[in-house]
């Protein structure tokens, strides 16, 4: 297979180092051979093709560590009128939109089964490289329990079909069995709801779910027995503390962080995945998507506290990985998260690193993706504009000119003859 060289672009390698104004990368098959100054490019011979970055920026493929690829929020009546299998076909569009936004790797935080992942890996459908959590563990009546006051269950995400066990469990031994069930179904990471949430009918973000003993069992079964990480939907302070003390690897959302939460995260090296876009999207889509009134109320309550919490955590030095909760908002709008991270104090470069290097580290894939370095997978994005001077330009998918995943061009918007 030919060696591909990309040049004539500003190289932002994902490490946070100074951009190389005349940068270049080279790859063969799915692996990077070179990333650096164009003047230092090896003299490749034989079958070599060149791609002109046309003065844009060359970056690593972006990573979103919190998505739901089988979901885009819609009114209850639409969900009830949708056949079960139709959701899988809709996810094809969601995954394509994700790739077109420059997101080449994701961590799916519930609702996507191993079959979807395998369909992408085997090239049946286009989608990002992924880790899946299968289904999130939740207590009876907690965030993730779809029971409503009518006595009916109206689910955001479909479960209880082969390969997608229910996540409801209570008590240490029930929790232990449920972790084993999601691992048996192919989970790469275990997801737990350690607090209530915005879009659930029977709880509140500050309500605590699961005891420390129950959370520790999850870590024992996943991390100690299988070497897999546990991530926690955790919005209220007590539930966040319980998760960190139990040894959980990452805190998702972190709306109501207090000083003790932040101290514990620093002590344990816990990652924070803010998803600042999630409550904002709930309000934006409230009428169009038929968001429930309780969700709108809780989102309004959460937004300012969320910003303050993430700003404090950032200032304290907590490790922040980019995640969006895509599915609550439309897939493909993921990179709006970067501007929100910038608004709480992160520099444009820090937001880029959060969605590349730090995100890869959070997923345990820092040896494969996240930065442009020889030996890593050739996941590359070419933008028309420089995100360091115009971060919001990443929100326009037309500015994502080329997307390469594992050495394969999966999106290409270029002038005639850019490949030579």
Secondary structure as GFF3:
##gff-version 3
##sequence-region A 1 420
A	DSSP	beta_strand	3	12	.	.	.	ID=ss1
A	DSSP	beta_strand	20	28	.	.	.	ID=ss2
A	DSSP	beta_strand	31	37	.	.	.	ID=ss3
A	DSSP	three_ten_helix	38	40	.	.	.	ID=ss4
A	DSSP	beta_strand	48	52	.	.	.	ID=ss5
A	DSSP	beta_strand	57	60	.	.	.	ID=ss6
A	DSSP	beta_strand	62	67	.	.	.	ID=ss7
A	DSSP	alpha_helix	76	80	.	.	.	ID=ss8
A	DSSP	alpha_helix	86	100	.	.	.	ID=ss9
A	DSSP	beta_strand	103	108	.	.	.	ID=ss10
A	DSSP	alpha_helix	114	121	.	.	.	ID=ss11
A	DSSP	beta_strand	129	132	.	.	.	ID=ss12
A	DSSP	alpha_helix	172	184	.	.	.	ID=ss13
A	DSSP	beta_strand	190	193	.	.	.	ID=ss14
A	DSSP	alpha_helix	212	219	.	.	.	ID=ss15
A	DSSP	pi_helix	220	224	.	.	.	ID=ss16
A	DSSP	alpha_helix	225	226	.	.	.	ID=ss17
A	DSSP	beta_strand	230	234	.	.	.	ID=ss18
A	DSSP	alpha_helix	237	245	.	.	.	ID=ss19
A	DSSP	beta_strand	250	253	.	.	.	ID=ss20
A	DSSP	alpha_helix	259	268	.	.	.	ID=ss21
A	DSSP	beta_strand	271	273	.	.	.	ID=ss22
A	DSSP	alpha_helix	276	284	.	.	.	ID=ss23
A	DSSP	alpha_helix	293	316	.	.	.	ID=ss24
A	DSSP	beta_strand	319	320	.	.	.	ID=ss25
A	DSSP	alpha_helix	336	343	.	.	.	ID=ss26
A	DSSP	alpha_helix	348	354	.	.	.	ID=ss27
A	DSSP	alpha_helix	357	363	.	.	.	ID=ss28
A	DSSP	beta_strand	380	383	.	.	.	ID=ss29
A	DSSP	three_ten_helix	391	395	.	.	.	ID=ss30
A	DSSP	three_ten_helix	397	399	.	.	.	ID=ss31
A	DSSP	beta_strand	400	405	.	.	.	ID=ss32
A	DSSP	beta_strand	408	412	.	.	.	ID=ss33
###
